[in-house]
C-alpha cells in the first residue's frame, strides 16, 4: 500500500455493492434518495422521473432493486410494476414502493402485484439504505 495516495486507497475500498434505481417525479426526492444511498449505503444509484423511463432503464441496467414512487403523472407506480412483471427482463427485480399516501390497509392492498415492500415518505436519509436492505433481506 505504500505509495498509494489517500484517493487511490479510498477508490479501492469504497466499492458499491448494490445498484438501485430510484423513480420519483419529484427531483428533490430523487436527489435526497440518491445522496443517501450513495453516501450512507455505498451503492450505485440511477434516478429517473417517470414510470415509462423506469421500465426501460430497469431493463437496460438490471438493478438489484427499484425504489418506486406510487403517485406519478403518466404511468404511476402500480402500472409500472405491472409492466415490469410482464417483461421477462424485469419481472424478478425487487420493487419497493416509496409513498406518502399508503392505502388504509397498508402494503396488503398492493400484495398481489409482487412488491418487496413499502417505505413511507418522508423517509430518513440516514436509514434509507438499511430500510431497503432489511426489506430485501440483504446482509449489510
DSSP file (Angstrom, degrees, kcal/mol; ACC not computed):
  #  RESIDUE AA STRUCTURE BP1 BP2  ACC     N-H-->O    O-->H-N    N-H-->O    O-->H-N    TCO  KAPPA ALPHA  PHI   PSI    X-CA   Y-CA   Z-CA
    1    1 A X    >         0   0    0      0, 0.0     3,-2.0     0, 0.0     8,-0.1   0.000 360.0 360.0 360.0 -14.8    0.0    0.0    0.0
    2    2 A X  T 3   +     0   0    0      1,-0.3     3,-0.1     0, 0.0     0, 0.0  -0.347 360.0  28.5 -59.7 138.4    3.0    2.3    0.3
    3    3 A X  T 3  S+     0   0    0      1,-0.4     2,-0.3    -2,-0.0    -1,-0.3   0.244  89.2 122.4  94.6 -13.9    2.9    4.9   -2.4
    4    4 A X    <   -     0   0    0     -3,-2.0    -1,-0.4     1,-0.1     2,-0.1  -0.609  59.6-129.7 -79.5 141.0   -0.8    5.0   -2.8
    5    5 A X     >  -     0   0    0     -2,-0.3     4,-2.3     1,-0.1     5,-0.2  -0.442  26.5-106.7 -79.3 165.4   -2.5    8.3   -2.3
    6    6 A X  H  > S+     0   0    0      1,-0.2     4,-2.6     2,-0.2     5,-0.2   0.889 122.9  54.1 -57.7 -39.6   -5.5    8.6    0.0
    7    7 A X  H  > S+     0   0    0      2,-0.2     4,-2.4     1,-0.2    -1,-0.2   0.906 106.8  50.5 -63.9 -42.1   -7.7    8.9   -3.0
    8    8 A X  H  > S+     0   0    0      2,-0.2     4,-1.3     1,-0.2    -2,-0.2   0.935 112.1  47.2 -60.9 -46.4   -6.3    5.7   -4.6
    9    9 A X  H  X S+     0   0    0     -4,-2.3     4,-1.7     1,-0.2     3,-0.4   0.924 112.2  49.9 -61.2 -44.7   -6.9    3.8   -1.3
   10   10 A X  H  X S+     0   0    0     -4,-2.6     4,-2.8     1,-0.2    -1,-0.2   0.901 107.9  52.8 -63.3 -40.5  -10.4    5.2   -1.0
   11   11 A X  H  < S+     0   0    0     -4,-2.4    -1,-0.2     1,-0.2    -2,-0.2   0.778 112.4  46.0 -69.0 -23.2  -11.4    4.3   -4.5
   12   12 A X  H  < S+     0   0    0     -4,-1.3    -1,-0.2    -3,-0.4    -2,-0.2   0.747 117.4  42.8 -87.0 -24.7  -10.3    0.7   -4.0
   13   13 A X  H  < S+     0   0    0     -4,-1.7     2,-1.3     1,-0.2    -2,-0.2   0.890 103.7  64.2 -87.6 -43.8  -12.0    0.4   -0.6
   14   14 A X     <  +     0   0    0     -4,-2.8     2,-0.5    -5,-0.2    -1,-0.2  -0.688  64.8 159.5 -89.7  95.5  -15.4    2.0   -1.3
   15   15 A X        -     0   0    0     -2,-1.3     2,-0.1    -3,-0.1    -3,-0.1  -0.971  44.3-116.8-117.9 122.8  -17.0   -0.2   -4.0
   16   16 A X        -     0   0    0     -2,-0.5    27,-0.2     1,-0.2    26,-0.1  -0.364  25.4-170.0 -59.1 129.0  -20.7    0.0   -4.5
   17   17 A X        +     0   0    0     25,-0.5     2,-0.3    24,-0.3    -1,-0.2   0.742  66.2  37.5 -91.5 -26.1  -22.2   -3.4   -3.6
   18   18 A X        -     0   0    0     24,-0.2    26,-3.0    23,-0.1     2,-0.5  -0.901  64.7-143.3-129.2 153.5  -25.7   -2.8   -5.0
   19   19 A X  E     -a   44   0A   0     -2,-0.3    45,-2.4    24,-0.2    46,-1.2  -0.979  24.2-176.2-116.5 123.6  -27.3   -1.0   -7.9
   20   20 A X  E     -ab  45  65A   0     24,-2.7    26,-2.2    -2,-0.5     2,-0.6  -0.964  18.2-149.3-125.1 135.6  -30.6    0.8   -7.1
   21   21 A X  E     -ab  46  66A   0     44,-2.4    46,-3.0    -2,-0.4     2,-0.5  -0.917  14.0-159.7-101.5 122.7  -32.9    2.6   -9.5
   22   22 A X  E     -ab  47  67A   0     24,-2.9    26,-2.2    -2,-0.6     2,-0.5  -0.911   7.9-171.5-105.7 124.7  -34.8    5.4   -7.8
   23   23 A X  E     +ab  48  68A   0     44,-3.2    46,-2.5    -2,-0.5     2,-0.3  -0.963  23.3 134.1-122.7 117.1  -38.0    6.6   -9.6
   24   24 A X        -     0   0    0     24,-1.9     6,-0.1    -2,-0.5    48,-0.1  -0.954  50.4-138.2-158.5 141.2  -39.9    9.7   -8.5
   25   25 A X  S    S+     0   0    0     -2,-0.3     2,-0.7    46,-0.3    24,-0.1   0.620  88.1  84.3 -77.1 -11.0  -41.4   12.6  -10.3
   26   26 A X     >  -     0   0    0      1,-0.2     4,-2.1     2,-0.0     3,-0.3  -0.835  67.3-158.2 -95.6 113.5  -40.1   15.0   -7.6
   27   27 A X  H  > S+     0   0    0     -2,-0.7     4,-2.4     1,-0.2     5,-0.2   0.858  90.5  56.6 -60.1 -37.7  -36.4   15.9   -8.4
   28   28 A X  H  > S+     0   0    0      1,-0.2     4,-2.3     2,-0.2    -1,-0.2   0.906 108.0  47.4 -62.9 -41.4  -35.7   16.8   -4.8
   29   29 A X  H  > S+     0   0    0     -3,-0.3     4,-2.7     2,-0.2     5,-0.2   0.921 110.8  52.2 -65.8 -42.7  -36.8   13.4   -3.5
   30   30 A X  H  X S+     0   0    0     -4,-2.1     4,-2.5     1,-0.2    -2,-0.2   0.922 112.1  46.0 -57.6 -44.0  -34.7   11.7   -6.2
   31   31 A X  H  X S+     0   0    0     -4,-2.4     4,-2.6     2,-0.2    -1,-0.2   0.880 112.3  48.9 -71.6 -38.2  -31.6   13.6   -5.2
   32   32 A X  H  X S+     0   0    0     -4,-2.3     4,-2.6     2,-0.2    -1,-0.2   0.933 114.2  46.8 -65.1 -43.9  -32.0   13.1   -1.5
   33   33 A X  H  X S+     0   0    0     -4,-2.7     4,-2.7     2,-0.2     5,-0.3   0.915 112.3  50.7 -63.3 -42.4  -32.5    9.4   -2.0
   34   34 A X  H  X S+     0   0    0     -4,-2.5     4,-2.6    -5,-0.2     5,-0.3   0.953 112.3  45.8 -59.9 -50.2  -29.5    9.2   -4.4
   35   35 A X  H  X>S+     0   0    0     -4,-2.6     4,-2.9     1,-0.2     5,-0.5   0.918 114.0  49.4 -60.1 -43.8  -27.3   11.0   -1.8
   36   36 A X  I  X>S+     0   0    0     -4,-2.6     4,-2.0    -5,-0.2     5,-1.2   0.930 114.9  42.5 -62.6 -46.1  -28.5    8.8    1.0
   37   37 A X  I  <5S+     0   0    0     -4,-2.7     6,-2.3     3,-0.2     5,-0.4   0.849 120.0  42.5 -73.2 -33.6  -28.0    5.5   -0.9
   38   38 A X  I  X5S+     0   0    0     -4,-2.6     4,-0.6    -5,-0.3    -2,-0.2   0.939 123.9  34.1 -75.1 -48.0  -24.6    6.5   -2.3
   39   39 A X  I  <5S+     0   0    0     -4,-2.9    -3,-0.2    -5,-0.3    -2,-0.2   0.897 132.5  26.7 -79.1 -41.3  -23.1    8.2    0.8
   40   40 A X  I  <<S+     0   0    0     -4,-2.0    -3,-0.2    -5,-0.5    -2,-0.1   0.896 133.2  33.1 -87.9 -44.7  -24.6    6.0    3.5
   41   41 A X  T  4<S-     0   0    0     -5,-1.2   -24,-0.3     2,-0.1    -3,-0.2   0.740  91.7-135.6 -85.1 -23.7  -25.2    2.8    1.6
   42   42 A X     <  +     0   0    0     -4,-0.6   -25,-0.5    -5,-0.4    -4,-0.2   0.765  56.6 142.5  72.6  24.9  -22.2    2.9   -0.7
   43   43 A X        -     0   0    0     -6,-2.3     2,-0.4   -27,-0.2    -1,-0.2  -0.565  58.4-110.7 -98.5 160.2  -24.5    1.8   -3.6
   44   44 A X  E     -a   19   0A   0    -26,-3.0   -24,-2.7    -2,-0.2     2,-0.4  -0.768  40.3-165.4 -84.3 132.6  -24.6    2.8   -7.2
   45   45 A X  E     -a   20   0A   0     -2,-0.4     2,-0.4   -26,-0.2   -24,-0.2  -0.979  17.1-174.6-129.3 133.7  -27.8    4.8   -7.9
   46   46 A X  E     -a   21   0A   0    -26,-2.2   -24,-2.9    -2,-0.4     2,-0.4  -0.968  15.3-158.3-118.0 140.1  -29.6    5.8  -11.1
   47   47 A X  E     +a   22   0A   0     -2,-0.4     2,-0.3   -26,-0.2   -24,-0.2  -0.929  13.3 175.2-122.4 146.5  -32.6    8.1  -10.9
   48   48 A X  E     -a   23   0A   0    -26,-2.2   -24,-1.9    -2,-0.4    -2,-0.0  -0.958  26.4-140.0-141.6 160.8  -35.4    8.7  -13.3
   49   49 A X  S    S+     0   0    0     -2,-0.3     2,-0.3   -26,-0.2   -26,-0.1   0.324  75.0  46.3-107.4   7.4  -38.6   10.8  -13.1
   50   50 A X  S  > S-     0   0    0      1,-0.1     4,-1.9    22,-0.1    26,-0.1  -0.989  70.8-123.9-149.0 157.6  -41.2    8.7  -14.7
   51   51 A X  H  > S+     0   0    0     24,-0.7     4,-1.9    22,-0.4     5,-0.2   0.858 112.1  56.7 -65.9 -36.3  -42.7    5.2  -14.8
   52   52 A X  H  > S+     0   0    0      1,-0.2     4,-1.4     2,-0.2    -1,-0.2   0.944 111.2  42.5 -60.0 -47.7  -42.1    4.9  -18.5
   53   53 A X  H  > S+     0   0    0      1,-0.2     4,-2.8     2,-0.2     5,-0.3   0.856 107.8  62.8 -66.4 -34.7  -38.5    5.6  -18.1
   54   54 A X  H  X S+     0   0    0     -4,-1.9     4,-2.8     1,-0.2     5,-0.2   0.920 103.3  46.8 -58.5 -47.1  -38.2    3.3  -15.1
   55   55 A X  H  X S+     0   0    0     -4,-1.9     4,-2.1     2,-0.2    -1,-0.2   0.933 114.8  46.2 -63.3 -45.6  -39.2    0.2  -17.1
   56   56 A X  H  X S+     0   0    0     -4,-1.4     4,-1.8     2,-0.2    -2,-0.2   0.921 115.9  44.9 -63.3 -44.9  -36.8    1.0  -19.9
   57   57 A X  H  X S+     0   0    0     -4,-2.8     4,-3.2     2,-0.2     5,-0.4   0.899 111.6  52.7 -67.6 -40.8  -33.9    1.8  -17.6
   58   58 A X  H  X S+     0   0    0     -4,-2.8     4,-2.1    -5,-0.3     5,-0.3   0.895 109.2  50.6 -61.8 -39.0  -34.5   -1.2  -15.4
   59   59 A X  H  < S+     0   0    0     -4,-2.1    -1,-0.2    -5,-0.2    -2,-0.2   0.897 116.8  39.8 -64.9 -40.7  -34.4   -3.4  -18.4
   60   60 A X  H  < S+     0   0    0     -4,-1.8    -2,-0.2    -5,-0.2    -1,-0.2   0.897 125.2  34.2 -76.3 -41.7  -31.1   -2.0  -19.6
   61   61 A X  H  < S-     0   0    0     -4,-3.2    -3,-0.2    -5,-0.1    -2,-0.2   0.740  84.4-148.9 -88.6 -25.1  -29.4   -1.7  -16.2
   62   62 A X     <  -     0   0    0     -4,-2.1    -3,-0.1    -5,-0.4    -4,-0.1   0.970  25.6-161.0  50.2  61.0  -30.8   -4.7  -14.4
   63   63 A X        -     0   0    0     -5,-0.3   -43,-0.2     1,-0.1    31,-0.1  -0.206  27.1-121.1 -68.3 162.7  -30.6   -3.1  -11.0
   64   64 A X  S    S-     0   0    0    -45,-2.4    30,-0.6     1,-0.2     2,-0.3   0.726  92.6  -2.5 -74.2 -22.1  -30.6   -5.1   -7.7
   65   65 A X  E     -bc  20  94A   0    -46,-1.2   -44,-2.4    28,-0.1     2,-0.4  -0.982  60.9-136.7-163.2 158.2  -33.8   -3.1   -6.7
   66   66 A X  E     -bc  21  95A   0     28,-2.3    30,-3.0    -2,-0.3     2,-0.7  -0.993   7.6-157.9-122.9 127.3  -36.1   -0.4   -7.7
   67   67 A X  E     -bc  22  96A   0    -46,-3.0   -44,-3.2    -2,-0.4     2,-0.5  -0.933  27.9-170.7-102.4 111.9  -37.4    2.3   -5.3
   68   68 A X  E     -bc  23  97A   0     28,-3.0    30,-2.8    -2,-0.7   -44,-0.2  -0.915  23.0-133.3-123.7 123.3  -40.6    3.5   -7.0
   69   69 A X  E     - c   0  98A   0    -46,-2.5    30,-0.2    -2,-0.5     3,-0.1  -0.402  14.3-148.4 -64.7 146.1  -42.9    6.4   -6.2
   70   70 A X  S    S+     0   0    0     28,-1.1     7,-3.0     1,-0.2     2,-0.8   0.927  81.4  51.8 -82.9 -50.5  -46.6    5.4   -6.3
   71   71 A X        +     0   0    0      5,-0.2     2,-0.3     6,-0.1   -46,-0.3  -0.795  69.5 140.5-100.4 106.1  -48.2    8.6   -7.5
   72   72 A X        -     0   0    0     -2,-0.8   -22,-0.1    -3,-0.1     2,-0.0  -0.977  53.8-101.6-137.5 150.5  -46.7    9.9  -10.7
   73   73 A X  S    S+     0   0    0     -2,-0.3     2,-0.6     2,-0.1   -22,-0.4  -0.367  97.3   7.8 -66.8 154.1  -48.2   11.6  -13.8
   74   74 A X  S    S+     0   0    0    -24,-0.1     2,-0.7   -23,-0.1    -2,-0.1  -0.657 135.4  20.5  77.6-118.6  -48.5    9.3  -16.8
   75   75 A X  S    S-     0   0    0     -2,-0.6   -24,-0.7     4,-0.1   -23,-0.1  -0.773  82.8-155.5 -88.7 114.0  -47.6    5.8  -15.6
   76   76 A X     >  -     0   0    0     -2,-0.7     4,-2.3   -25,-0.1    -5,-0.2  -0.133  33.5 -87.7 -80.4-179.3  -48.0    5.5  -11.9
   77   77 A X  H  > S+     0   0    0     -7,-3.0     4,-2.7     1,-0.2     5,-0.2   0.929 124.2  47.9 -58.3 -52.5  -46.2    3.0   -9.6
   78   78 A X  H  > S+     0   0    0     -8,-0.3     4,-2.3     1,-0.2    -1,-0.2   0.899 113.9  48.0 -58.5 -40.5  -48.7    0.2   -9.8
   79   79 A X  H  > S+     0   0    0      2,-0.2     4,-2.2     1,-0.2    -1,-0.2   0.876 111.3  51.4 -66.9 -36.1  -48.8    0.4  -13.6
   80   80 A X  H  X S+     0   0    0     -4,-2.3     4,-2.3     2,-0.2    -2,-0.2   0.926 110.3  48.2 -65.4 -44.6  -45.0    0.5  -13.8
   81   81 A X  H  X S+     0   0    0     -4,-2.7     4,-2.8     1,-0.2     5,-0.2   0.924 110.1  52.9 -60.8 -43.9  -44.8   -2.6  -11.6
   82   82 A X  H  X S+     0   0    0     -4,-2.3     4,-1.3     1,-0.2    -1,-0.2   0.912 110.8  46.2 -59.1 -43.6  -47.4   -4.4  -13.8
   83   83 A X  H  < S+     0   0    0     -4,-2.2     4,-0.5     1,-0.2    -1,-0.2   0.875 113.4  49.5 -68.2 -35.9  -45.4   -3.6  -17.0
   84   84 A X  H >< S+     0   0    0     -4,-2.3     3,-0.9     1,-0.2     6,-0.4   0.898 109.5  51.1 -68.5 -39.2  -42.1   -4.8  -15.3
   85   85 A X  H 3< S+     0   0    0     -4,-2.8    -1,-0.2     1,-0.2    -2,-0.2   0.771 107.1  54.6 -69.1 -25.5  -43.7   -8.0  -14.1
   86   86 A X  T 3< S+     0   0    0     -4,-1.3     2,-0.5    -5,-0.2    -1,-0.2   0.586  96.6  78.0 -81.9 -10.6  -45.0   -8.7  -17.6
   87   87 A X  S X> S-     0   0    0     -3,-0.9     4,-1.9    -4,-0.5     3,-1.6  -0.887  72.1-147.9-105.2 120.7  -41.5   -8.4  -19.1
   88   88 A X  T 34 S+     0   0    0     -2,-0.5     4,-0.3     1,-0.3    -1,-0.1   0.788  98.1  59.8 -56.7 -27.8  -39.1  -11.3  -18.6
   89   89 A X  T 34 S+     0   0    0      1,-0.2    -1,-0.3     2,-0.1    -4,-0.1   0.752 122.2  20.3 -72.4 -23.4  -36.1   -8.9  -18.4
   90   90 A X  T X4 S+     0   0    0     -3,-1.6     3,-1.5    -6,-0.4    -2,-0.2   0.441  91.8 100.9-124.5  -3.2  -37.5   -7.1  -15.4
   91   91 A X  T 3< S+     0   0    0     -4,-1.9    -3,-0.1     1,-0.3    -2,-0.1   0.777  87.3  45.0 -62.2 -27.5  -40.0   -9.5  -13.8
   92   92 A X  T 3  S+     0   0    0     -4,-0.3     2,-0.5    -8,-0.1    -1,-0.3   0.411  81.6 112.8 -99.1   3.2  -37.7  -10.6  -11.0
   93   93 A X  S <  S-     0   0    0     -3,-1.5   -28,-0.1    -9,-0.1   -29,-0.1  -0.631  73.8-118.2 -75.2 124.2  -36.3   -7.2  -10.0
   94   94 A X  E     -c   65   0A   0    -30,-0.6   -28,-2.3    -2,-0.5     2,-0.4  -0.398  29.6-158.9 -64.9 136.8  -37.5   -6.4   -6.4
   95   95 A X  E     -c   66   0A   0     19,-0.4    21,-3.4   -30,-0.2    22,-0.8  -0.971   9.0-169.3-121.1 131.4  -39.6   -3.3   -6.3
   96   96 A X  E     -cd  67 117A   0    -30,-3.0   -28,-3.0    -2,-0.4     2,-0.2  -0.981  21.3-131.9-117.4 125.3  -40.2   -1.2   -3.1
   97   97 A X  E     -cd  68 118A   0     20,-2.3    22,-3.2    -2,-0.5     2,-0.5  -0.554  12.2-158.3 -75.3 140.6  -42.9    1.5   -3.2
   98   98 A X  E     +cd  69 119A   0    -30,-2.8   -28,-1.1    -2,-0.2     2,-0.3  -0.981  31.6 156.3-116.6 113.9  -41.9    4.9   -1.9
   99   99 A X  E     - d   0 120A   0     20,-2.2    22,-2.4    -2,-0.5     3,-0.2  -0.991  49.0-161.9-148.6 147.4  -45.1    6.7   -0.9
  100  100 A X  S    S+     0   0    0     -2,-0.3     2,-0.4    20,-0.2    -1,-0.1   0.609  96.4  51.5 -93.2 -17.6  -46.6    9.4    1.2
  101  101 A X        +     0   0    0    -30,-0.0    -1,-0.2    19,-0.0     2,-0.2  -0.675  69.5 176.4-126.0  76.4  -50.1    8.0    0.8
  102  102 A X        -     0   0    0     -2,-0.4     5,-0.1    -3,-0.2     4,-0.1  -0.519  40.8 -99.8 -74.1 147.2  -50.2    4.3    1.6
  103  103 A X    >   -     0   0    0      3,-0.3     3,-2.5    -2,-0.2    -1,-0.1  -0.244  37.9-101.5 -63.7 159.5  -53.7    2.8    1.5
  104  104 A X  T 3  S+     0   0    0      1,-0.3    -1,-0.1    -3,-0.1     3,-0.1   0.822 123.5  49.4 -53.7 -35.4  -55.5    2.3    4.8
  105  105 A X  T >  S-     0   0    0      1,-0.3     3,-1.1     2,-0.0    -1,-0.3   0.210 105.9-139.6 -92.3  18.3  -54.7   -1.4    4.9
  106  106 A X  G X   -     0   0    0     -3,-2.5     3,-1.4     1,-0.2    -1,-0.3  -0.242  63.7 -11.7  67.2-147.8  -51.0   -0.7    4.2
  107  107 A X  G >  S+     0   0    0      1,-0.3     3,-1.4     2,-0.2     4,-0.4   0.655 118.0  81.8 -65.7 -17.1  -49.0   -2.9    1.9
  108  108 A X  G X  S+     0   0    0     -3,-1.1     3,-1.2     1,-0.3     4,-0.4   0.840  83.4  62.2 -59.0 -32.1  -51.7   -5.6    1.8
  109  109 A X  G <  S+     0   0    0     -3,-1.4    -1,-0.3     1,-0.3     3,-0.2   0.784 111.1  38.5 -63.7 -25.8  -53.5   -3.6   -0.8
  110  110 A X  G X >S+     0   0    0     -3,-1.4     3,-1.7    -4,-0.3     5,-0.6   0.309  84.2 106.9-105.8   7.1  -50.5   -4.0   -3.1
  111  111 A X  G X 5S+     0   0    0     -3,-1.2     3,-1.5    -4,-0.4     4,-0.2   0.871  73.2  58.8 -55.5 -41.5  -49.7   -7.6   -2.2
  112  112 A X  G 3 5S+     0   0    0     -4,-0.4    -1,-0.3     1,-0.3    -2,-0.1   0.590  95.4  63.5 -69.6 -10.1  -51.0   -9.0   -5.5
  113  113 A X  G < 5S-     0   0    0     -3,-1.7    -1,-0.3   -28,-0.0    -2,-0.2   0.433 113.4-106.6 -97.7   2.7  -48.6   -7.0   -7.7
  114  114 A X  T < 5 +     0   0    0     -3,-1.5   -19,-0.4    -4,-0.3     2,-0.2   0.891  53.7 170.5  82.7  40.4  -45.4   -8.5   -6.3
  115  115 A X      < -     0   0    0     -5,-0.6   -19,-0.2    -4,-0.2    -1,-0.2  -0.540  32.9-150.4 -81.5 150.3  -43.9   -5.8   -4.2
  116  116 A X  S    S-     0   0    0    -21,-3.4     2,-0.3     1,-0.3   -20,-0.2   0.620  70.1 -55.0 -88.7 -17.1  -40.9   -6.4   -1.9
  117  117 A X  E     -d   96   0A   0    -22,-0.8   -20,-2.3   -10,-0.0     2,-0.4  -0.967  48.5 -98.8 164.2-178.1  -42.2   -3.7    0.5
  118  118 A X  E     -d   97   0A   0     -2,-0.3     2,-0.4   -22,-0.2   -20,-0.2  -1.000  19.1-166.8-136.1 133.7  -43.2   -0.1    1.1
  119  119 A X  E     -d   98   0A   0    -22,-3.2   -20,-2.2    -2,-0.4     2,-0.3  -0.988  22.6-134.0-119.4 130.2  -41.3    2.8    2.5
  120  120 A X  E     -d   99   0A   0     -2,-0.4     2,-0.3   -22,-0.2   -20,-0.2  -0.590  27.1 -95.0 -87.4 143.7  -43.2    5.9    3.6
  121  121 A X  S    S+     0   0    0    -22,-2.4     2,-0.1    -2,-0.3     3,-0.0  -0.745 105.1  51.1 -89.5 147.1  -42.3    9.5    2.8
  122  122 A X  S    S-     0   0    0     -2,-0.3     2,-0.2     1,-0.1    -1,-0.1   0.533  85.1-172.7 -73.6 138.5  -40.8   11.4    4.3
  123  123 A X        -     0   0    0     -4,-0.1     2,-0.7    -2,-0.1    -1,-0.1  -0.571  29.5-110.1 -94.3 161.0  -38.0    8.8    4.7
  124  124 A X    >>  -     0   0    0     -2,-0.2     3,-1.6     1,-0.2     4,-1.2  -0.831  20.6-153.9 -90.9 112.7  -35.0    9.2    6.9
  125  125 A X  T 34 S+     0   0    0     -2,-0.7     4,-0.5     1,-0.3     3,-0.2   0.812  93.3  58.6 -57.2 -30.0  -32.0    9.6    4.6
  126  126 A X  T 34 S+     0   0    0      1,-0.2    -1,-0.3     2,-0.1     4,-0.2   0.722 117.4  30.7 -74.1 -19.5  -29.7    8.1    7.3
  127  127 A X  T <> S+     0   0    0     -3,-1.6     4,-2.8     2,-0.1     5,-0.2   0.409  89.6  99.3-116.2   0.3  -31.7    4.9    7.5
  128  128 A X  H  X S+     0   0    0     -4,-1.2     4,-2.4     1,-0.2     5,-0.2   0.918  86.0  46.6 -57.5 -47.6  -32.9    4.5    3.9
  129  129 A X  H  > S+     0   0    0     -4,-0.5     4,-2.7     1,-0.2    -1,-0.2   0.917 114.6  47.6 -61.6 -42.9  -30.2    2.1    2.8
  130  130 A X  H  > S+     0   0    0      2,-0.2     4,-2.4     1,-0.2    -1,-0.2   0.877 110.4  52.7 -65.6 -37.6  -30.7    0.0    5.9
  131  131 A X  H  X S+     0   0    0     -4,-2.8     4,-2.2     2,-0.2    -2,-0.2   0.920 112.1  44.8 -64.4 -43.6  -34.5    0.0    5.4
  132  132 A X  H  X S+     0   0    0     -4,-2.4     4,-2.1    -5,-0.2     6,-0.2   0.938 113.1  50.7 -64.2 -47.0  -34.2   -1.2    1.8
  133  133 A X  H  X>S+     0   0    0     -4,-2.7     5,-2.3     1,-0.2     4,-0.9   0.889 110.6  49.9 -58.8 -40.2  -31.6   -3.9    2.9
  134  134 A X  H ><5S+     0   0    0     -4,-2.4     3,-0.7     1,-0.2    -1,-0.2   0.936 110.4  49.0 -64.3 -47.0  -34.0   -5.1    5.6
  135  135 A X  H 3<5S+     0   0    0     -4,-2.2    -1,-0.2     1,-0.2    -2,-0.2   0.844 118.2  40.4 -61.7 -33.8  -37.0   -5.4    3.3
  136  136 A X  H 3<5S-     0   0    0     -4,-2.1    -1,-0.2    -5,-0.2    -2,-0.2   0.481 109.4-119.0 -96.6  -3.1  -34.9   -7.3    0.7
  137  137 A X  T <<5 +     0   0    0     -4,-0.9     2,-0.3    -3,-0.7    -3,-0.2   0.771  55.7 160.2  72.6  25.1  -33.0   -9.5    3.2
  138  138 A X      < -     0   0    0     -5,-2.3     2,-0.3    -6,-0.2    -1,-0.2  -0.598  41.0-123.5 -80.0 140.6  -29.6   -8.1    2.1
  139  139 A X              0   0    0     -2,-0.3    -1,-0.0     1,-0.1    -5,-0.0  -0.656 360.0 360.0 -79.4 137.6  -26.8   -8.6    4.5
  140  140 A X              0   0    0     -2,-0.3    -1,-0.1   -10,-0.0    -2,-0.0   0.435 360.0 360.0 -96.4 360.0  -25.1   -5.3    5.4
